[in-house]
Amino acid sequence: MRYVIIGSSAAGVNGARELRRLDKECEIVLISRDKEIYSRCILHHYLGGERTLEQLSFAEPDFAGRFGIQWMKGRTCVGLDRREKTVILDHGENVAYDKLLIASGSHTYLPPIPHLKEAGNVCGFRNIEDMEHLKEAAKSRKAILVMGAGLVGLDCAAGFLALGVKVTLIETAQWLLSRQLDETSARTYEKAFGEAGVKQYYGVGIREVVLNDRKEITRVILTDGRELDCDYLVVTAGVRPNIDFLEGSGIETGPFGLLYDETGKTNDDCIYGAGDVSGTSPIWPAAVKEGIIAASNMAGEKRQMTDFFASKSTMNFLGVPTMSLGNVNPKEGEASEEICTFDSGPRTGKGEGEKGYKKIVHKNGKIIGAVLQKDLAYGGILQQLIARKIDVTKVKKPVFDIDYSDFFHMDENFEYYYE
């Protein structure tokens, strides 16, 4: 059996490991634009000089040799021929497969802002090449703007702060990390970044960029009419899946990216997908799990994603650890109650006496979302309560005092089960 994997990030690398575990004799070919394996989640540590490229790696030393993988580095997929079962690479080379895993990830999307695509001093935040450009920018640029205050945008700001460079954040939502956090927990980060010297603008976007004769941005005009000086723009708001090479292949894609089911299978029985290429679950744990699940099914071991709780984000910016689970900003009708509490959290690096924050959102007794800030000790229990849809009204304790013994039990074979 010959397996071909496109992409060497979380989904592709973990998929390759799983294929080798399940099939000791198979042939595995890994195709990637990247020449190194590295975690995109901690690229800001590379930008800030806190880690080397080698320290970004999440793979074993000599990964390809250890797992018997033919790694085609620095190559780009430009087409797919399903009838011939080949992947078409740059320079016209064809790579045959018996089964194919598409884990090609995503790329920075430049929104249709007037003059933006013409600008020379604009960069994304997706790969090592981007980090090298940003390191150079940090040496001389005085007015760096970061477009987007999601996880990637905050990573970018944190990386620049590690270099002693203060940037400006611009976000269309009303607060940072609006997908992961509620307003209360977000304001804690906004205060911390503000104290560190980061300027922040929320509820506005960039309407237009103004260029000089050298096609460089000199200022931006916000949607509310305000103007900000800018000599370098980092775009972190939005990505697009790397699926252009699938055009004309008949592989189904949707409005966000590649379409595949809970086993990872596309509309072709020999082709699977995993990770950011779907455009629907752009977090590291989901990509890892999807790569493993897809590889398992490719090798004949049936598994599904239904046992996996993917809506989880953990972060730690400026010494403030935070965990977000499920739906923390429910719309009208999605929740019946929100329970919030403030308590003394552990030492965070900002000093003793600061208050931690906990919030639980539930509907008819079943928790659908939660936020923990500064003290994350309750996170494991909350994940189980949400993932297993346990009715907490049946537990005769305050919601923040529930422990595993309240819903896990042991049978006569000393195996745990829950009610």
N, C-alpha and C positions, 0 to 999 in steps of 0.2 A: 504494500500500500504506500502510495506517495502523497503525503500531505504538504500543501503549500499554505503558508501564512503570510498575509500582507500586513506589516506593521510590527514594530519592536517596542511598543510601550506596554502598559499594564495587561491589556487583554491578550495581545499577541504572545508576549513572553510567558505568561502563565498558561496560555493555551498550549504552547510548545512543551512546557514541562509536563502537562497532563497527558498529552499525546505520547510522550516518551514513557511515562509511568504505565500507561495502559497497553502500549504496543512497543515491545523491546526491539522488534525487528524492522519497524517501519522506516521509511525515508522521510525526513522532515526538511523542507526548504523554507527559510525565513527571508522575506524580501522587505527592505526598509530604506527610506530616504536617509534616516539617521545612521551614522557610523558608530555610534555608541549607544549603550542602554543607560537611560537615566530617568529619574522620576521628575515629571513635570510639576508635581505638587510642591516641590521644594526648590524650584529654579531660583526663587528669590534669595535663597542662601548662597547660590553661586553668584548672583548679581552683587550681593552684599559682601562677598569675599569670605563668607563663613564656611564654605565647603568648596572643595575642588571638584572637577568633573568626575573623578573616580569616586568621590564620596557621595555623589548623587546616584550612583548605580544601585539598583535593587536586585541585580542578578548576581549569581555566583561568579567567582573568578573563572575565566575561560569557559563562559557559559556555553558557547557553541560546541566546543570540544567535549565538555562534560556530558552534554545531552545528545551528542551526535547529530548536530544540526548544520546543514549547509546554509551559511548566512551570506546573502547577497547584499552587501552594504552599499549605501549611497545610490540606490537604484529607485526609479520612479515607475509606477504602473501607469500605462497610458491606454490600455484597453483590455477587454475580456472576450474570448471566443468560447462560448459554452459548447458549441457543437464539437469543436476540436479539443475542448477541455484544456485550454491554455490561457495563461496570463501573458499579456503583451507588455514588454518593458520598453523603456527608452532605447533608442538605437535599433529598434525592430526585433529585439531578441524575444523569443517565446519560451515560457516555462510551463511544462505540462504538469497536470495535477490529476489525482484520483478524487481527492476531496480538498476543498479550498476554504480557508477561514479568512474573512475580510475583517481586519482590525486596523484599518488604515487611519483611524483617528479623525482629527479635524484641523482646521487652519483659521487664522485670524480673518475676520470679516470686516472690511472697511465699509461703513455705512455710506449711503448716497448723500453725503454732505458736500455742498459746492466746493470745488477745488481740492478736496482732500486727496483724491487719488493722484493728483498731479504733484503733491508735495514730496519733497525729498527728506525732510526731517520728521518722519512719522514711522512708527515701528509697532509691532505686536508684542505679545508676551507668551510665546508658545514653545520656543526651542532654544537650543544653545546659541544659534546664530543671532537670535534676537538679543540674548543676554550680552553677547559681545558688543553689539551696537549700543546697547544701553550703558554698558560700562564706559564706552568712549564718550557718550553724551554726558555722563555724570561728571566728567573731568572739566568740561567747559561751559555747559549750558546753565543758564541762570533762571529760566522760567519753564520748568518741565511740567506739563499737564498730563494727568492720567484720566482717560475717558472710561468711566465705569468703576463702581465701588462694590463689585461683587467679590468673590474670593480671590480671583486673579488680580483684580485691581488693588485689593489690600495687600496681597503678596508683593505686588510691584512697589507700592508705597513703602512697605516695610523694608524691601531690599534697598531702596534708595536711602532710607533713613540710616541703615547700617553703614552706608558710605558717607553719612553726614550731609546728604542732599535732601532738602525739603521740597516737596512737590505739592501740586494742587489736584484734588480729586473733584471730578464732575460726574454727577449721577442723576439720571432722570427720575428715579424712584424717590420717595420722600425720606428714606433713610438708607444707610448702607446695608449690605447683605440682606436685602429685602426678601429674598427667597428663603433664607435660612433663619432669620431672626425677626422677632417682633420689635416694636418701636422702643420698648424699655431697654432691652438688652443691646439694641443697636446704639442707643444714645451713650451707653457706657464706652463703647469703642470710639464713637465720634469725639467724646470728651478726651479720651486718651490720645488719639491721633492729633487733636487740636493742640493739646499740651505739648506734643512732640514737635509742633511747628508745621503740621500739614494743614493747608487751607482746604475747605470743603464747601461744595455747592450742591445742594440737593433740590430735587423737583425741577431741574432744568437740564437741557441738553445743549449740544453745539449746533447752532443753525448754519454757521458758515465759518470757514477759515480764510484768513487774509494772507496772501503770499507776496513776497518781494520779487525782485527781478531774477533772483537765483532759484525761484520756485521753492522757497522755504517759508514755512509758516512764521509769521511775526506776531499775530494775535488771533484770537477766536472771538466770534460773536455768539453769545448764548441766546437761547430761545426767548428769554425775557428782555433781550436788547442790551444787556450788559456786555462789556468787552473786557477781555483779559489778555495781558501780554503772554506770549508763548513762543519759545524758541525750540521746543521739542514736544511732540505729542505721542503718547503711548496709548494705543487702542486696546482695551481689554474687554470692551462691552460687546460681546457677541462673537460666535465662531460659526463656521460652516463645515459640514462633514466632507471628508475627502472621497467623493463618489463620482467625480467627473469621468473617471476611466470606465465607469459602468454604462455610460451613455450608449444606447443602441444594443446593449447586451440582452435586454429582456428581464434583467433582475429588477424586481420591484423596489421602488423607493417611495417615500411619502414626503409630506411637507417639511419634515425635520431631517430625514436622512434615510439610511438603509432600513428596510423592513425585515424583521425576522420574528419568529414565535418564541415561546418560553423555553424552547430547547436550543434556540440559536439558529434554527434552520430558516433559510430564505424560501422563495418560491421555487428554488432549484434544490432537489434532494441532495446534491453533492456540494452545495455551497452554504456556508454558515457565516454569521456575523457576530461581532461582539465589541463593546466599548463605545467610545465617543462617536463612532461612525453612524450610530443610530440617531444622534442628536437629541436624545430624550433623557439620558441619565448620566450627565457629565461629571461623575464623581469616581474617585479611585476605587473604593471597595466594589462598586457595581461593575466596573470594567474588569477587575480581577475575577470576580465571580462569573461574569458572563463568558470570559475567556475559558475558564475551567469547564463550565456547563457545556458550551459549544464543542469543545475538544472531546469531552466525554461522549457526547452523542455522535460525533464524527467517528469515534473509535468503537461505537456499538454499545456503549454503556448508557442506558436511558436515564437522564436526569432533567429536572426542570428548575426554573427560577422561582417557583412558587414558595419555596421554603426560605427565601432570602429577603431580609428587610433592608431595602436599599436607600430609603429616605433618611439618611443619617449624615450629618456633617459635624466634624470636630475641628476646632481652630484654636490658635493661641497667639493673639496679636498683642504685643507690648505687655506681656506678662499677665494677660487676662484669658484664661482657658474657658472655652464655651463649647457646648454640645447642643445641636439641634436635631430633633427627631420628628419625623412626620409633618403634619400640617400645623404650623404654629400661628398662622394668620388666617383662620377660617372665615369664609364669607357667610353672609346671613343664611341661616338654615343648616349650615354644615356642622355646628356644634351647639350643645345645650348649655355648657358652662365652661368658664375659664377660672382656674384656681392659681393665684399668684402669691408668692411669699418672699420676703427678704430675710436673710439671716447672716450671721457672721461666717464668712468663708475662710478657707485656709490662707496662709501667707501667699501672696501672689507676686511678690517682687515690688509691689507698690506700697508696701507697708501693712501693718496690722490694722484691724478695726474696720476695714472696708466691708461692705455688705455684699453677700452673694445673692443671686436671684434664681428663683425657680418658678416655672410656669407649666401647668398641665392643662391641656385642652381635651375635653371629653364630650362624647355624645351618647346619651342614654347609658351612662356608666362605663363605656368603653373608651379608653384613651386613644385619641387620634393624633396627638402632637404634644411636644414638650420642649422646653428650653431650660438648660442648666448653665449657670455662669459662675465661674470661680471655684465652685465645689462640684465636681462631676461624679462623685462617688455613687450617686443613685442611678447613673446612666444605664448600667447593665440591667437592672431590674426594670427600668422603664422600657427598654428595648423589648424585653420579653412580654411585658404587659401590652404593648402596642402590637407587636408582631403576632401574638397569639390571641389578640382581641378578647382579653380577659375582662370580665365585668367586675370592676373594682367596688361596685356597691355591695357585692356579696362578702367583701372583706371588712370585718368590723374593726377597722383601724383608720386613723387619718391617712389620707392618700400618700403623704410623703413619708409615712412610717412603714409602708408595706415592705416585706422582704420575701425571699424565695420560698420560705416555709409556708407562706400564706396561699400559694397556688401550686407549688410542686409537692408531690407526695411520692412515697416509695411503696412498691408492691411486694409480694412475697418473694419475687426473684431479685429483690434489691435493685430494681430498675425504677427510674424516676418517670413520673407522668404528671400531668397538670389537669386541673378541673376548671 
